[in-house]
């Protein structure tokens, strides 16, 4: 190849110009755009991943919302059994009616006070009752059917002596029962409030 030949010089010059044009095009246009394309590709993949996560969370949110509604409905049913405040008159009225119905005699009621338990409080009373075994048992059955939650604990039975029966002027009271009666109520600050989504 003769470098002095004008055809060869033009060919070499054309190749150099073509190489220079490709080099400039690559550095000025292709490389920056390739970096932008790569950055946009990474951004697109990130957005796609976030979209998939949001779709999964939306599905789990719907199931959690349904579960929340179900549990809230159950809570509302239980809440009906737990009054908002201590209801001493209602308790005493129910206890008096139960004693009259069963013919058991309430001889002592001693308030023991309110004790906080989790999200509710318990109001306890120490109670003493006399009557026959069946009358006292019927009284416990009546207490179990109160329109609110009432719990009977620490039950002790003691048979009466003949002298105690004579003093009562009745042969029917053969048994003295002592027990603790607790009714429950929800503190206002602990009541569940509905969450709207």
RAJOZI-V620671 format. One record per residue. N is the residue number from 1. PHI is phi in degrees with one decimal (none if undefined). OMEGA is omega in whole degrees, 0 to 359 (none if undefined). Layout:
# RAJOZI-V620671
N,PHI,OMEGA
N,PHI,OMEGA
This chain:
# RAJOZI-V620671
1,none,183
2,-98.7,182
3,-76.5,181
4,-83.2,180
5,-72.1,184
6,-66.0,177
7,-63.4,180
8,-67.6,179
9,-63.2,179
10,-64.6,179
11,-65.1,180
12,-65.5,179
13,-63.5,178
14,-63.4,178
15,-64.7,179
16,-64.0,179
17,-64.4,177
18,-61.7,178
19,-61.8,179
20,-63.5,179
21,-64.0,178
22,-63.6,180
23,-61.9,180
24,-63.1,179
25,-60.4,180
26,-62.8,184
27,-74.9,185
28,-86.6,187
29,-113.9,188
30,-69.9,185
31,-61.3,179
32,-63.2,180
33,-68.6,178
34,-64.5,177
35,-66.2,177
36,-64.0,178
37,-62.0,180
38,-65.3,178
39,-63.0,179
40,-66.2,178
41,-64.4,178
42,-64.6,178
43,-62.4,179
44,-61.6,179
45,-64.8,177
46,-63.8,179
47,-64.4,179
48,-62.7,178
49,-63.0,178
50,-62.3,179
51,-62.5,178
52,-62.9,179
53,-62.0,180
54,-64.4,178
55,-62.2,178
56,-64.7,180
57,-66.5,179
58,-63.5,178
59,-64.6,180
60,-69.7,178
61,-63.2,179
62,-62.7,179
63,-69.2,177
64,-66.4,178
65,-64.1,178
66,-64.0,178
67,-64.9,178
68,-60.0,180
69,-61.6,179
70,-64.0,181
71,-67.2,178
72,-64.8,178
73,-64.1,177
74,-63.8,179
75,-61.5,180
76,-61.7,179
77,-65.9,179
78,-70.0,181
79,-60.8,178
80,-62.7,180
81,-81.2,179
82,-110.0,181
83,-64.5,182
84,-78.6,182
85,-142.1,179
86,-65.4,184
87,-115.7,182
88,-64.0,181
89,-59.6,179
90,-63.8,179
91,-61.4,181
92,-65.4,178
93,-63.2,180
94,-62.7,180
95,-65.1,179
96,-63.4,179
97,-62.9,179
98,-64.3,179
99,-66.0,179
100,-66.2,181
101,-64.8,184
102,-91.3,181
103,63.7,172
104,-87.5,184
105,-108.3,177
106,-84.4,183
107,-102.7,182
108,-158.5,172
109,-132.5,180
110,-123.4,177
111,-66.8,180
112,-106.7,176
113,103.4,182
114,-99.0,177
115,-125.3,180
116,-72.8,179
117,-136.9,179
118,43.9,183
119,-97.8,180
120,-137.3,179
121,-125.7,178
122,-114.0,179
123,-110.3,189
124,-105.8,177
125,-138.3,173
126,-94.7,187
127,-127.4,175
128,-122.3,185
129,-133.0,173
130,-122.4,181
131,161.2,176
132,-78.9,180
133,-58.1,182
134,-70.6,179
135,-66.6,179
136,-66.1,177
137,-63.1,177
138,-66.0,176
139,-62.9,178
140,-62.4,178
141,-64.8,178
142,-65.8,178
143,-62.8,179
144,-64.2,181
145,-101.1,175
146,-59.7,181
147,-76.2,176
148,-138.4,182
149,-76.5,177
150,-134.1,185
151,-122.3,178
152,-103.8,180
153,-136.1,176
154,49.7,182
155,-82.7,173
156,-130.1,178
157,-112.1,177
158,-141.7,178
159,-73.8,180
160,-88.1,176
161,-79.2,180
162,-62.6,180
163,-65.1,178
164,-66.0,179
165,-68.1,179
166,-67.7,179
167,-64.8,178
168,-76.9,180
169,56.8,178
170,-154.2,178
171,-86.7,185
172,-84.4,181
173,-81.3,184
174,-106.1,189
175,-144.5,172
176,-116.6,180
177,-118.4,174
178,-116.1,179
179,-154.4,177
180,-111.2,180
181,-108.7,180
182,-124.0,170
183,-114.2,190
184,-121.7,174
185,-148.9,181
186,-92.6,174
187,-71.1,185
188,-59.0,181
189,-68.8,181
190,-100.4,178
191,-68.2,177
192,-74.5,174
193,-106.1,180
194,-68.1,176
195,-103.9,178
196,-97.2,181
197,-98.2,none
